C-alpha cells in the first residue's frame, strides 16, 4: 500500500509540473545519423537521391509506461542550375508515461550547399539548413491517478474531484517551432552544428495564471557532432572497410550530454559502440546493401537507475535511398557521415 501511495504522489507531482510548465528535454536517439533530418536540417538532400528514414525507440522498456518514440523522414537533393539544394520533411512522435503525455512534431526542411573544392581537391563542402513547422502536445487525463482516489486498504477505488482532471479527458495545445544548422564536410571528416526551438515555444495546457518561478518555454537545444572516416582498404571505395570515430554534444538549459563512439564498416555490415556520459553504453549492428539499410541498437543503462530497473533501451532504424540522378551520385558519396 505504501508503494501505491508513493506512486500516486509521484504521478500527481508530475501532472502538476506538466500543467503549469514543462522543463523536460527533447527525445534522443542512439542512432542519430540514421535520421539526419532530426539531427540537423543542413543534412537535408545530402544523399544520392530520394531518401526515406524510419525510426523506433523504446526507452527503459522494463518501467511501466516507458518512453516510446517514432519518426519518419523524407528528403531529396535539388539541382537548380549549378547549385545543389535539398528539401524534405519529417514527422516525429513521442509518448511517455501512463498518462500518455505525447508530442507530435511536423517540420519542413531546406538546405543549400556551397561547394568549396571538388573531390580531387578534398571535396570541401558547406551546407546551410533551416526548418520550420508545428508541435502538438497532448495528455490523456483519464489515464492519470490522483491522491483523492486512494483508499488506505483497497488502493485506487474512488473517482477524483481534482479540477485538473475535470476540465477534460484529453488536453492539447499547438505551437510553432523552427531550427537552423550548419554542416561542413570533406572526403574524410565532417562537423555539424545546429540549434532547435529558436522561438522557444510556450509549453502549458492551462490558460490560467502563471505559477511563480516556473518557466513555460521550451529551451533552445544546441547540438554539435562530428567525426572522421578512416579507410582501411581501397581508398577508391572507403565505405567498404573503414572505422569512423565520432562524437555528439547536446546542450539544453542545464542539460548537458556527451556521446563518444566509433563505427566499424565491414561492407555490408556496420558495427558500433558508444558511451553516453553517466547514462549508458550502446551497442549497434547494421546491414547495408544497395538502397536498403537496417540497424538495431541496445542501450545498457549505467546510471544510478541501473539496467536491472530500466531494462535498457531498444532502437530500430531503416533507411531506403534511391539515386535520383546517376551522374550526380559520386558527388554525394563524399559525405563521410555514418549511416546509423
Phi, psi and omega per residue, in radians:
X1 nan -0.650 3.097
X2 -1.076 -0.643 3.113
X3 -1.137 -0.722 3.123
X4 -1.088 -0.764 -3.118
X5 -1.141 -0.759 3.122
X6 -1.097 -0.678 3.122
X7 -1.126 -0.689 3.141
X8 -1.124 -0.752 3.120
X9 -1.117 -0.662 3.115
X10 -1.104 -0.791 3.139
X11 -1.109 -0.689 3.140
X12 -1.155 -0.730 3.104
X13 -1.101 -0.691 3.098
X14 -1.106 -0.779 3.139
X15 -1.094 -0.732 -3.139
X16 -1.059 -0.725 3.116
X17 -1.116 -0.717 3.141
X18 -1.184 -0.642 -3.100
X19 -1.150 -0.716 -3.059
X20 -1.594 -0.689 -3.129
X21 -3.064 2.504 -3.076
X22 -1.947 2.275 -3.134
X23 -2.094 0.310 -3.109
X24 -1.318 2.791 3.099
X25 -1.543 2.967 3.117
X26 -1.212 2.783 3.014
X27 -1.143 2.719 -3.126
X28 -2.322 2.715 3.076
X29 -2.121 2.513 3.010
X30 -1.353 -0.583 3.088
X31 -1.656 1.091 -3.010
X32 -1.241 -0.344 3.089
X33 -1.464 -0.159 3.118
X34 -1.264 -0.477 3.084
X35 -2.293 1.431 -2.965
X36 -1.187 -0.400 -3.129
X37 -1.124 -0.521 3.087
X38 -1.299 -0.483 -3.106
X39 -1.371 -0.754 -3.056
X40 -2.851 2.179 -3.141
X41 -1.109 -0.290 3.122
X42 -1.169 -0.321 3.090
X43 -1.324 -0.170 -3.061
X44 -1.031 2.190 3.129
X45 1.309 0.314 -3.105
X46 -1.518 -0.039 3.127
X47 -1.498 -3.019 -3.101
X48 -1.438 -0.138 -3.121
X49 3.066 -2.464 3.118
X50 -1.174 2.278 -3.086
X51 -2.348 2.290 3.081
X52 -2.133 2.252 3.133
X53 -2.151 2.370 3.126
X54 -2.204 2.384 -3.115
X55 -2.408 2.525 2.980
X56 -2.428 2.400 3.076
X57 -2.406 2.273 3.000
X58 -2.016 1.923 -3.029
X59 -1.727 2.283 3.132
X60 0.993 1.114 -2.937
X61 -1.137 -0.330 -3.118
X62 -1.500 -0.166 -3.107
X63 -1.585 2.266 3.126
X64 -0.983 2.411 -3.104
X65 1.200 0.571 -3.056
X66 -1.103 2.833 -3.004
X67 -1.340 2.217 3.133
X68 -2.191 2.397 3.106
X69 -2.516 2.508 3.133
X70 -2.355 2.683 3.120
X71 -2.632 2.571 3.021
X72 -2.413 2.378 -3.086
X73 -2.421 2.623 3.045
X74 -2.390 2.357 3.049
X75 -2.633 2.895 -3.113
X76 -2.789 2.640 3.047
X77 -1.421 2.653 3.040
X78 -2.155 2.295 3.106
X79 -1.901 1.808 -3.106
X80 -1.946 1.836 -3.056
X81 1.095 -2.184 3.112
X82 -1.663 0.090 -3.092
X83 -1.763 2.662 3.019
X84 -1.993 2.192 3.113
X85 -2.210 3.112 3.123
X86 -2.602 2.482 3.048
X87 -2.261 2.674 3.134
X88 -3.037 -3.140 3.113
X89 -2.727 2.742 3.032
X90 -2.578 2.688 3.018
X91 -2.104 2.339 3.138
X92 -2.364 2.283 -3.115
X93 -2.258 2.381 3.043
X94 -2.408 2.514 -3.107
X95 -2.308 2.323 -3.105
X96 -2.369 2.439 2.977
X97 1.418 2.881 -3.139
X98 -1.269 -0.279 3.054
X99 -1.516 0.074 3.119
X100 0.891 0.961 2.952
X101 -1.231 2.035 -3.034
X102 -2.255 2.690 3.048
X103 -2.368 2.446 3.074
X104 -2.171 2.092 3.092
X105 -1.840 2.359 3.039
X106 -2.276 2.088 -3.076
X107 -2.295 2.567 2.938
X108 -1.847 2.336 -3.063
X109 -2.045 2.577 3.049
X110 -2.499 2.478 3.102
X111 -2.452 2.613 3.102
X112 -2.219 2.297 -3.066
X113 -1.856 2.367 3.088
X114 -2.058 1.971 -3.132
X115 -1.448 1.987 -3.116
X116 -1.563 -0.487 3.114
X117 -2.779 2.576 -3.123
X118 -1.367 3.117 -3.055
X119 -1.017 -0.688 -3.091
X120 -1.166 -0.417 -3.139
X121 -1.835 0.349 3.069
X122 1.943 -0.246 3.111
X123 1.153 0.542 -3.118
X124 -1.144 2.187 -3.031
X125 -2.458 2.475 3.055
X126 -2.126 2.334 3.101
X127 -2.175 2.444 3.129
X128 -2.084 2.284 -3.074
X129 -2.298 2.627 3.067
X130 -2.385 2.636 2.961
X131 -2.533 2.805 3.133
X132 -2.792 2.653 -3.139
X133 3.036 -2.641 -3.074
X134 -2.228 2.737 3.022
X135 -2.302 2.245 3.080
X136 -1.932 2.294 3.078
X137 -2.036 2.477 -3.126
X138 -2.596 2.751 3.073
X139 -2.526 2.369 -3.133
X140 -1.639 1.784 -3.005
X141 -1.129 -0.570 -3.043
X142 -1.203 -0.202 3.119
X143 -1.620 -0.041 -3.108
X144 -1.559 2.843 3.098
X145 -2.120 2.481 -3.070
X146 -2.180 2.695 -3.091
X147 -1.014 -0.568 -3.093
X148 -1.338 0.014 3.063
X149 -1.569 -0.113 -2.983
X150 -1.560 2.250 2.916
X151 -1.777 2.323 -3.070
X152 -0.991 -0.462 -3.109
X153 -1.750 -0.695 -2.967
X154 -1.874 -0.020 3.086
X155 1.454 -2.441 -3.067
X156 -1.419 1.653 -3.096
X157 -2.187 -0.275 -3.059
X158 -1.725 2.756 2.977
X159 -1.434 2.435 -3.120
X160 -1.421 2.588 3.022
X161 -1.946 0.251 -3.121
X162 -1.098 2.273 -3.089
X163 -1.108 -0.457 3.103
X164 -1.095 -0.807 -3.128
X165 -1.173 -0.684 -3.035
X166 -1.213 -0.219 -3.118
X167 -1.353 -0.193 3.086
X168 2.804 2.657 -3.141
X169 -1.243 -0.592 3.135
X170 -2.406 2.276 3.090
X171 -1.981 2.530 3.137
X172 -2.672 2.800 3.010
X173 -2.558 2.889 -3.066
X174 -2.294 2.379 -3.130
X175 -2.521 2.740 3.136
X176 -1.599 2.491 -3.130
X177 -2.487 2.805 -3.109
X178 -2.773 2.805 3.116
X179 -2.663 3.006 -3.129
X180 -2.658 2.793 -3.132
X181 -2.854 2.833 3.062
X182 -2.198 2.555 3.096
X183 -2.442 2.206 3.025
X184 -2.044 2.421 3.028
X185 -2.665 2.741 2.982
X186 -2.298 -2.769 -3.062
X187 -1.172 -0.355 -3.033
X188 -2.258 -0.385 -3.041
X189 -2.242 2.802 3.113
X190 -2.582 2.644 3.105
X191 -2.535 2.197 -3.063
X192 -2.156 2.418 3.066
X193 -2.449 2.315 -3.103
X194 -2.565 2.776 3.035
X195 -2.304 2.321 -3.141
X196 -2.046 2.792 -3.126
X197 1.080 0.842 3.140
X198 -0.959 -0.764 -3.138
X199 -1.393 -0.043 -3.080
X200 0.836 1.190 -3.059
X201 -1.098 2.571 3.135
X202 -1.257 2.441 3.137
X203 -2.149 1.834 2.983
X204 -2.922 2.729 -3.132
X205 -1.800 -0.287 -3.102
X206 -1.791 2.539 3.045
X207 -1.698 0.176 -3.115
X208 -1.297 -3.048 -3.112
X209 -1.159 2.622 -3.101
X210 -1.351 2.450 3.080
X211 -1.363 2.521 -3.097
X212 -1.191 2.339 3.051
X213 1.475 0.064 -3.124
X214 -1.878 2.239 3.097
X215 -1.620 2.131 -3.059
X216 -1.581 -0.079 -3.013
X217 -1.612 2.492 3.017
X218 -1.350 2.007 -3.020
X219 -1.214 2.692 3.074
X220 -1.100 2.504 3.096
X221 -1.977 2.235 3.131
X222 -1.933 2.292 -3.095
X223 -2.289 2.276 3.067
X224 -2.232 2.284 3.103
X225 -2.509 2.817 3.135
X226 -3.101 3.070 3.128
X227 3.071 -3.050 -3.120
X228 -2.519 2.271 3.056
X229 -1.551 2.196 -3.113
X230 -1.980 1.783 -3.140
X231 -1.142 2.444 3.110
X232 -2.002 -0.105 -3.115
X233 -2.200 -2.257 -3.123
X234 -1.221 2.072 -3.115
X235 -1.182 -0.301 3.086
X236 -1.357 -0.261 3.094
X237 -2.400 1.239 -3.005
X238 -1.149 -0.356 -3.140
X239 -1.312 -0.308 -3.058
X240 -1.166 -0.736 -3.134
X241 -2.584 1.904 -3.083
X242 -2.851 2.868 2.959
X243 -2.129 2.582 -3.113
X244 -2.331 1.590 2.995
X245 -1.213 2.479 -3.051
X246 -2.641 2.947 3.116
X247 -2.526 2.815 3.065
X248 -2.539 2.288 3.073
X249 -2.201 2.273 3.124
X250 -2.206 2.403 3.113
X251 -2.338 2.266 3.102
X252 -2.621 1.758 -2.998
X253 0.942 -2.139 -3.105
X254 -1.371 -0.200 -3.098
X255 -1.346 2.292 3.122
X256 -2.484 2.270 -3.069
X257 -2.443 2.430 3.099
X258 -2.191 2.248 3.047
X259 -2.042 2.322 3.083
X260 -2.231 2.377 -3.119
X261 -2.940 -3.065 3.114
X262 -2.636 2.639 3.060
X263 -1.994 2.511 3.049
X264 -2.083 2.041 -3.132
X265 -1.711 2.020 3.030
X266 -2.170 1.393 -2.979
X267 -0.783 2.162 0.220
X268 -1.688 0.207 -3.084
X269 -1.700 2.643 3.053
X270 -2.297 2.315 3.091
X271 -2.157 2.522 -3.117
X272 -2.506 2.668 3.059
X273 -2.469 2.273 -3.112
X274 -2.308 2.610 3.016
X275 -2.097 2.094 3.067
X276 -1.795 2.052 -2.938
X277 -0.925 2.128 3.065
X278 1.002 0.455 -3.124
X279 -2.341 -1.013 -3.021
X280 -2.830 2.790 2.881
X281 -1.959 2.512 -2.979
X282 -2.197 2.282 3.026
X283 -1.955 2.436 -3.058
X284 -2.316 2.484 2.950
X285 -2.361 2.332 -3.096
X286 -2.431 2.801 3.126
X287 -2.329 2.303 3.133
X288 -2.270 2.290 3.087
X289 -2.622 1.984 3.133
X290 0.967 -1.995 -3.035
X291 -1.603 0.024 -2.982
X292 -2.092 2.325 3.042
X293 -2.377 2.466 3.063
X294 -2.506 2.441 -3.095
X295 -2.454 2.629 3.053
X296 -2.308 2.407 3.076
X297 -2.394 2.692 3.120
X298 -2.294 2.251 3.076
X299 -1.672 2.095 3.061
X300 -1.698 2.024 -3.046
X301 -1.221 2.239 3.086
X302 -2.073 0.086 3.105
X303 -1.350 -3.081 -3.123
X304 -1.138 -0.293 3.078
X305 -1.155 -0.552 -3.116
X306 1.209 2.617 -3.118
X307 -1.226 -0.457 3.097
X308 -1.117 -0.534 3.115
X309 -1.463 -0.800 -3.029
X310 -1.412 -0.515 -3.030
X311 1.329 0.108 -3.140
X312 1.276 -3.009 -3.102
X313 -2.309 2.398 -3.137
X314 -1.936 2.466 -3.131
X315 -2.504 2.395 3.130
X316 -2.285 2.400 3.083
X317 -2.338 2.662 3.076
X318 -2.510 2.336 -3.122
X319 -2.261 2.292 3.066
X320 -2.034 2.215 -3.063
X321 -2.412 2.200 -3.074
X322 -2.150 2.326 -3.138
X323 -1.152 2.209 3.108
X324 -1.447 -0.705 -3.104
X325 -2.481 1.829 -3.088
X326 -0.961 -0.485 -3.136
X327 -1.200 -0.423 -3.131
X328 -1.700 0.011 -2.975
X329 -1.029 -0.827 -3.050
X330 -1.148 -0.515 -3.115
X331 -1.016 -0.748 -3.089
X332 -1.507 -0.292 3.114
X333 -1.215 -0.207 3.114
X334 -1.272 -0.275 3.120
X335 -1.180 1.960 -3.011
X336 -1.533 0.236 -3.092
X337 -1.188 2.470 3.100
X338 -1.058 2.830 -3.103
X339 -1.670 -0.212 -3.078
X340 -2.236 nan nan
